[in-house]
Amino acid sequence: MAKIRHPKDFAAGLMFVAFGVAAIAIGSGYPLGVAARMGPGYFPRILGIMLIVLGAVLLLRALRLKGERITLESPRPLLIVIGSVVLFGLTAPTLGLVIASILLIVASSAASTEFRWKEALVSGVVLAALSVAGFIWGLGLQFSVWPTFLGRG
Amino acid sequence: MDLVSNLALGFGVAVSPINLLYALIGCLLGTLIGVLPGIGPVATIAMLLPITYGVPPVSALIMLAGIYYGAQYGGSTTSILVNLPGEASSAVTCLDGYQMARKGRAGAALCIAALGSFFAGCVGTLLLAAFALPMTELALKFGPAEYFSLMVLGMIGAVVLAHGSLLRAIAMIVLGLLFGIVGTDVNSGMARFSFGVPELTDGIGTAQIAVGVFGFAEILMSLTKKENRDILQQKLTSLMPNREEIRRSIPAVIRGTTIGSLLGILPGGGALLASFAAYGLEKKVSKRPKEFGKGAVEGVAGPESANNAAAQTSFIPLLTLGIPPNAVMALMVGAMTIHNIQPGPQVMTSNPGLFWGLIVSMWIGNLRLVVLNLPLIGMWVKLLTVPYRLLYPAILLFCAIGVYSLSNSTVDVYITALFGFMGYIFAKLECEPAPLLLGFVLGPLLEENLRRAMLLSRGDPTVFFTRPISLTMLLLAGFLLLLIVAPQFRKTREEAFVESEG
């Protein structure tokens, strides 16, 4: 077994191969057609093959070239930032824009090492007010502003 | 129709109060995000894409364009005063701009950057107007085979001229193409890669992918690295450059404008590459290369003119051929598609008011940026004191609301979050996201033209090599690829981008 000397190349290669394999596997049910009359499966198949080839070259290169290690810091900011956006998606339709906005601001602020509860809350309230003013009154977007179970729009 | 009457038509559109207002909003927003490090024009335009839905198309495009060239002005302010690139394309300006500021010449540096940008913006706009007609005529001769080859050339050019690993960039383009064809296939009506999610049968939106991969990923990367901001606390006494500085700047501005205009048109070019190239050029032609990095005024004048010229001329391939040369222009395609405008040569004939109005608005916008920016510098600097821990949640919120407002669907929000996650992985593995976006926008077009060309040739792939225009473009693409494998060119390419880090 050869040694992986370039972890970033190796991981990137794996990723591209995985996308290529997935494209071909998921697209295996799409009719291919012929070159003169390409079906919906033709072009994705070409792309899938290209991804596998390019990824494979990266994998092979990772055995020969030398490169830095992948630096892994704490996954905390990643999880918090992505999570707070998902939280917004979960809460916006039912709890309304105001509460969803405050939740997003407070939750995502926690990703910073300098997080302070009070500051995050104040900024959440201010930004929620600004969003209502800008998006609902200014641009006329059709969102529920308050929780729907309170019976208001 | 001649140029003068076209420009008159454009003028009429551009000076209508509503369009003047949107141009102003665009310029101010652009300057704002240009000044602030950690958020770039790609993320901002992506964030605003959904919101432009309710705005008339001309006004929407005018505003989005204003963000792009406004950011070029704003970026220089941060570079000069804080020694931090507010915008990637202003990174080289830090080298000499900040040194000038330390010598008490901050005002002069800002003034030269603004005036140089204005000159470059004017030339770029004129070039855009002049090139529009002949390029459009050429484009109308294109069949599917030519379009296919043109797109291949465009994508190859984009990866060769961009920085980073070539292999990764090509793979990112292919991945982008794959994301681009998610949704219902126009020919067969079959839903591809939609995983049974109804929202995905219309395809992934440009806004979702761009906000995720650029916006969220930028925030995540900024959160993990620490930066300190040293704002120069001196008072800006005089904005006037002295005679010596003016004398040295004028040729640099002209050279910067020339190289920027050229690189803007090329695929993969745009503001970033232009500023790096201009700095390299100034250093080469200067009689005093030793002064560079110690406050040489040419090092500010050249790159700042170049990035603005390129920001303007990169609209040429978009508006005439319908092919976006860089990530920002790819988003402009998205903006046009939202309004049911198919970018390409037909825009000029079917929608002349939009076409010329946009061009003239850029000139007016540039004028306004000079007038507005110099007096407002104090305010922009104040903004820099807002800590990032307050800023990024706000950016995140506007991204989320913007995406949600697309079709009041939370699925769009989740898709964006997913792309944010992917963007973080891409960044960790040093895979540049710009080619992905380019591929994403071109995906459906590339497939459509490939299909049509092959249908017309009855399945004979040699059609791409027997038609002269198509062959020329493929040869050019091949030549570019060969070029990058050549060691000499490779070295220069790496140097061009390393320069700023030194």
Interface residues (C-beta under 8 A of the other chain):
Chain A: K8 A11 A12 M15 F16 F19 A23 I26 G27 Y30 P31 V34 A35 A36 R37 M38 G39 P40 F43 P44 L47 G48 M50 L51 L54 G55 V57 L58 R61 I70 E73 P77 L78 V81 I82 S84 V85 V86 F88 G89 L90 A92 P93 L97 S101 L104 I105 S108 S109 A111 S112 E114 F115 E119 A120 S123 G124 L127 S131 F135 L139 G140 L141 Q142 F143
Chain B: I51 G54 L167 R168 I170 A171 V174 L175 L177 L178 I181 D185 N187 S188 M190 R192 F193 F216 I219 L220 L223 T224 P387 Y388 R389 L390 Y392 P393 A394 L396 L397 F398 C399 A400 I401 Y404 S405 N408 T410 V413 Y414 T416 A417 G420 F421 Y424 I425 K428 L429 E430 C431 E447 L450 R451 M454 L455 S457 R458 G459 P461
